[in-house]
Amino acid sequence: MAAKIFMDMPGGVKMPAIGIGTWQVSDEVELVTALNFALEIGYRHIDTAFVYQNEAIVGRVLKEWFSSGKLKREDVFVTTKLPAQGVHKDRVEVFLKKSLENLQLDYVDLYLIHFPLALKHVEGGPPGPPEVDETDHLAVWKKLEEQVDTGRTKTIGVSNFNKIQIDRILKNSRIKPSCLQVELHIFLQQRELVQFCHQNGIVVVAYCPLGSPAFNKFLTKIGKDTARHPARPSRREDCQQTQKTTAQVALRHLLQRSIVAIPKSVTPNRIKENIDVFDFTLDAEDMKALDALDRGENGRICDFVHVAKFKDHPEWPFPK
Ligand SMILES: NC(=O)c1ccc[n+]([C@@H]2O[C@H](COP(=O)([O-])OP(=O)(O)OC[C@H]3O[C@@H](n4cnc5c(N)ncnc54)[C@H](OP(=O)(O)O)[C@@H]3O)[C@@H](O)[C@H]2O)c1
């Protein structure tokens, strides 16, 4: 089965089917080196977020590429995300402007609501655990639509929303969500949600496409229990394809389901490996074997329960 190199989005925007993720990379040298290498070898899609605290580094790298003339702005697809503190109608524009300033860009290609819940926001407020806040997705969405009108973002979408939440926006919006970014990999294949999005013209982007092998490191860093997240076994042996690595097989499985993937790596050979997935095909038997590894909800890794009080919020998106 063919895998597309770009996914079509509204307004003629094309999203490259493999992008580079940047979560948990806030070290300047590490991120600059990884992004420069990725751009050198042909990556044209970068995924960042306000909360990753690395937009400014992404911005400095891009500025260098644009001012040297090696790339033009329109050559690179940049996604960033509205943090939970911004999921309020009065704060959408404020946060997008902050992100654009960090990124040194006039526009992003995709602006996503990072998570369906809101946290209270106090500008320069006291440190400490943030409190959850009420949110009204339709009012917030209208503000995102306005950001398309102003040209600050080419397209808008959501992340970590469930089918009910997306459907509510679909039925009450002038500009439809163009993208859903969700956790999606071999162990959490999200078949129903993917089908619903594709039927509604929504591009699906898989985060943690490799099963986020470093997730336990993150939980340990923030002092949380890792017991519910056992290390993932290698799975290349589950299909006949032997010329490619486990990561390449996992990414190709997504591409052949018409899903975009944004693997994160700061390791050159892995960055290269992760985009070298367009010269082979998984046959029907391999696809079937990989499909069978789906564990449904038991495969979820990034469940956000590490964020205090999220789970009790009325817009909590995942099964309780
Ligand atoms: N919207 C959301 O809520 C959300 C949530 C989570 C993630 N994301 C986005 O999705 C991106 C990807 O997710 P993720 O970073 O959690 O997980 P991931 O891409 O599934 O896994 C990244 C991990 O896999 C390792 N890795 C990368 N390529 C590899 C390869 N070819 N072979 C073996 N190991 C490899 C990386 O190590 P090295 O870096 O050491 O090479 C890193 O530890 C994020 O960076 C972020 O941009 C979005």
The ligand as a MOL file (V3000), in Angstrom:
LIG
                    3D

  0  0  0     0  0            999 V3000
M  V30 BEGIN CTAB
M  V30 COUNTS 48 52 0 0 0
M  V30 BEGIN ATOM
M  V30 1 N 0.1300 16.6280 21.8340 0
M  V30 2 C 0.6000 16.0170 22.9080 0
M  V30 3 O -0.0160 16.0140 23.9790 0
M  V30 4 C 1.9140 15.2900 22.8070 0
M  V30 5 C 2.2710 14.3890 23.8170 0
M  V30 6 C 3.4860 13.7030 23.6840 0
M  V30 7 C 4.2890 13.9280 22.5800 0
M  V30 8 N 3.9380 14.8380 21.6220 0 CHG=1
M  V30 9 C 4.7960 15.1190 20.4390 0
M  V30 10 O 5.1180 13.8830 19.8110 0
M  V30 11 C 6.5320 13.7320 19.7450 0
M  V30 12 C 6.9100 12.2750 19.8090 0
M  V30 13 O 6.4770 11.6660 21.0210 0
M  V30 14 P 7.4990 11.1820 22.1500 0
M  V30 15 O 8.7130 12.0290 22.0620 0
M  V30 16 O 6.8120 11.1210 23.4420 0 CHG=-1
M  V30 17 O 7.7830 9.6660 21.7730 0
M  V30 18 P 8.3930 8.8550 20.5690 0
M  V30 19 O 8.7100 9.7110 19.4040 0
M  V30 20 O 7.5220 7.6780 20.3910 0
M  V30 21 O 9.7340 8.3300 21.2080 0
M  V30 22 C 10.8410 9.1650 21.4380 0
M  V30 23 C 11.9190 8.3290 22.1120 0
M  V30 24 O 12.3120 7.2680 21.2340 0
M  V30 25 C 13.7100 7.3100 21.0070 0
M  V30 26 N 13.8790 7.0270 19.5700 0
M  V30 27 C 13.6280 7.8690 18.5380 0
M  V30 28 N 13.8770 7.2710 17.3650 0
M  V30 29 C 14.2900 6.0280 17.6570 0
M  V30 30 C 14.7200 4.9310 16.8550 0
M  V30 31 N 14.7300 5.0210 15.5300 0
M  V30 32 N 15.0850 3.7770 17.4740 0
M  V30 33 C 15.0540 3.6930 18.8250 0
M  V30 34 N 14.6600 4.7040 19.6370 0
M  V30 35 C 14.2900 5.8550 19.0640 0
M  V30 36 C 14.1680 8.7040 21.3860 0
M  V30 37 O 15.4570 8.7000 21.9010 0
M  V30 38 P 16.6320 9.7560 21.4860 0
M  V30 39 O 16.0070 11.1080 21.3770 0
M  V30 40 O 17.5660 9.6250 22.6350 0
M  V30 41 O 17.2080 9.2770 20.1890 0
M  V30 42 C 13.1590 9.0870 22.4740 0
M  V30 43 O 13.5900 8.6030 23.7190 0
M  V30 44 C 7.0220 14.5770 20.9320 0
M  V30 45 O 8.3920 14.8510 20.8920 0
M  V30 46 C 6.1260 15.7780 20.8140 0
M  V30 47 O 6.5930 16.6520 19.7940 0
M  V30 48 C 2.7390 15.4990 21.7150 0
M  V30 END ATOM
M  V30 BEGIN BOND
M  V30 1 1 1 2
M  V30 2 2 2 3
M  V30 3 1 2 4
M  V30 4 1 4 5
M  V30 5 2 4 48
M  V30 6 2 5 6
M  V30 7 1 6 7
M  V30 8 2 7 8
M  V30 9 1 8 9
M  V30 10 1 8 48
M  V30 11 1 9 10
M  V30 12 1 9 46
M  V30 13 1 10 11
M  V30 14 1 11 12
M  V30 15 1 11 44
M  V30 16 1 12 13
M  V30 17 1 13 14
M  V30 18 2 14 15
M  V30 19 1 14 16
M  V30 20 1 14 17
M  V30 21 1 17 18
M  V30 22 2 18 19
M  V30 23 1 18 20
M  V30 24 1 18 21
M  V30 25 1 21 22
M  V30 26 1 22 23
M  V30 27 1 23 24
M  V30 28 1 23 42
M  V30 29 1 24 25
M  V30 30 1 25 26
M  V30 31 1 25 36
M  V30 32 1 26 27
M  V30 33 1 26 35
M  V30 34 2 27 28
M  V30 35 1 28 29
M  V30 36 1 29 30
M  V30 37 2 29 35
M  V30 38 1 30 31
M  V30 39 2 30 32
M  V30 40 1 32 33
M  V30 41 2 33 34
M  V30 42 1 34 35
M  V30 43 1 36 37
M  V30 44 1 36 42
M  V30 45 1 37 38
M  V30 46 2 38 39
M  V30 47 1 38 40
M  V30 48 1 38 41
M  V30 49 1 42 43
M  V30 50 1 44 45
M  V30 51 1 44 46
M  V30 52 1 46 47
M  V30 END BOND
M  V30 END CTAB
M  END
